[in-house]
Amino acid sequence: MIELRGNGSMGFCDGMSRRAMLRIGGLAPLGLSLPSLLGASGEARGSFGRAKRCLMIFMWGGPSHIDLFDMKPHAPSEVRGIFKPIASKVPGIRISELLPNLARHTDKLGFIRSVTHSDSNHSTGAHWMLTGHKHPLAKENFGARPTDYPHMGSVISKLAPVKNGLPTFVALPQVIGTTAGFVTPGQNGGFLGRRFDPFVIDEHPHKPDFKVPGMRPTEGLDAGRIRERVGLSRRFDDLRRDITATLDHADLDAVNQRAYNLLTSPKVAAAFNLAAEGKAERERYGMQPFGQSLLMARRLLESGVKMVTVYWHRQEPPKKYSWDTHADNFNQLKDRLAPQIDQPLAHLLDDFKKRGLLDDTLIVWNSEFGRTPRVNKKAGRDHWGKCNTIWMAGAGVPGGQLYGKSDNTASEPVEDAVSPSEIAATIYHLLGLDPARHIRDQLQRPFPLAEAKPLLKYLGS
């Protein structure tokens, strides 16, 4: 415990003693400063650390903000599209007619209609939104690299890990990547190392034969034999120490230990058991990959996992791949995409509220970018980093609000522009981590958690 007040004879105007101030000064070599120590008790004391856990819903492909959450009914037809805005639970907040169930929960949602950045590539745009940091490249079709910035969940795994036998950070229902087969950067531990990668569920949980990969030991392989194999693996790692210069043995040890914990923990097995929810509850979330992933996320967060990212899932041909609606945007939204999210999101919010989880769980709707205001010749919308809408709910985020404003065609912000770094800073702030704090890569070089301050105005702090 760090004591900030004392009974010394020389005091300051806030009642803090000279002795306490000297104690704080002595913590500077440890990377702790007065602003970081007082971050939770100053101007943002009402929201700092309010979230005990976080669900990030990442809509890979880039949903059309102008057709869902930032509609422009008075814009020209080639901009506004064919959908109409409908009234929601909150007067003055109108969202797409495609989302009637979610419209009944806008009192829980804090929309940010002014998210903006300069990268309209899936790969590096996603990295920016998942990490809060711009990638040194701005391109598609290259693989994730060990030098990438870590996902926010990996940073949490490093700085605030859970100690209950469960993973700190889980990602599902698949690893996202481009259609050319390149894994999108920003999903894993990046420069922090593999030990801070998420536990990945790369399977769709709606399938009747769904099993969490690697969670069930081979028949006849009991806990004792697993321990023996972990020990043998470590000995082989030691033997390779001198011949594999790039191998991070601490990472290997951590990964081995995590695998052992997962394979032998009844609590872990219970958290991943969707069948325990019963048929009726599963159907409320929708028997499709997205809805069942949200249900799995709720179970994991309720069990003690701190961060879950649900990515939009791969769909089998002849269906389209993601939210990347370059062609036939309106029919794809109406027939394929919106029906898969409307009821599951509405039930998720209702479920979290009824279970008492919404007060201290942060939910974030996120994507790599928005889509072009002007409809193209294929009745589609293209990539658009300049303007997007995201929303947050829970953990004290004031619901029923519209933060920021875009212009008359949802092309760019005209009020309170918000950067990816500000979004990351806000998420870290709510989870009790000072965004100005530094993490170090494996060469011990310091990097800030975020390069901006949290959105205190948005949080009502």
Stockholm file with secondary structure:
# STOCKHOLM 1.0

chainA/1-461         MIELRGNGSMGFCDGMSRRAMLRIGGLAPLGLSLPSLLGASGEARGSFGRAKRCLMIFMWGGPSHIDLFDMKPHAPSEVRGIFKPIASKVPGIRISELLPNLARHTDKLGFIRSVTHSDSNHSTGAHWMLTGHKHPLAKENFGARPTDYPHMGSVISKLAPVKNGLPTFVALPQVIGTTAGFVTPGQNGGFLGRRFDPFVIDEHPHKPDFKVPGMRPTEGLDAGRIRERVGLSRRFDDLRRDITATLDHADLDAVNQRAYNLLTSPKVAAAFNLAAEGKAERERYGMQPFGQSLLMARRLLESGVKMVTVYWHRQEPPKKYSWDTHADNFNQLKDRLAPQIDQPLAHLLDDFKKRGLLDDTLIVWNSEFGRTPRVNKKAGRDHWGKCNTIWMAGAGVPGGQLYGKSDNTASEPVEDAVSPSEIAATIYHLLGLDPARHIRDQLQRPFPLAEAKPLLKYLGS
#=GR chainA/1-461 SS CCCCCCCCSSBCTTSCBHHHHHHHHTTGGGTCCHHHHHTTTTTTTTTTTCCSEEEEEECTTCCCHHHHTSCCTTSCHHHHCSCCEEECSSTTCEEETTCHHHHTTGGGEEEEEEECCSCCCHHHHHHHHHHSSCCSCCCSSCCCCTTSCCCHHHHHHHHSCCCSSSCSEEEESCCCBCTTSCBCTTSSCGGGCGGGSCEECCSCTTSTTCCCTTCSCCTTCCHHHHHHHHHHHHHHHHHTTTTCTTCCHHHHHHHHHHHHHHHHCHHHHHHTCGGGGCHHHHHHHCSSHHHHHHHHHHHHHHHTCCEEEEECCCCCTTSCCSSCCSSSHHHIIIIIIHHHHHHHHHHHHHHHHHTTCTTTEEEEEECSCEECSSCCTTSCCCEECSCEEEEEESTTCCSSEEESEECTTSSSEEESCBCHHHHHHHHHHHTTCCTTCEEECTTCCEEESCSSCCCHHHHTC
#=GC SS_cons         CCCCCCCCSSBCTTSCBHHHHHHHHTTGGGTCCHHHHHTTTTTTTTTTTCCSEEEEEECTTCCCHHHHTSCCTTSCHHHHCSCCEEECSSTTCEEETTCHHHHTTGGGEEEEEEECCSCCCHHHHHHHHHHSSCCSCCCSSCCCCTTSCCCHHHHHHHHSCCCSSSCSEEEESCCCBCTTSCBCTTSSCGGGCGGGSCEECCSCTTSTTCCCTTCSCCTTCCHHHHHHHHHHHHHHHHHTTTTCTTCCHHHHHHHHHHHHHHHHCHHHHHHTCGGGGCHHHHHHHCSSHHHHHHHHHHHHHHHTCCEEEEECCCCCTTSCCSSCCSSSHHHIIIIIIHHHHHHHHHHHHHHHHHTTCTTTEEEEEECSCEECSSCCTTSCCCEECSCEEEEEESTTCCSSEEESEECTTSSSEEESCBCHHHHHHHHHHHTTCCTTCEEECTTCCEEESCSSCCCHHHHTC
//
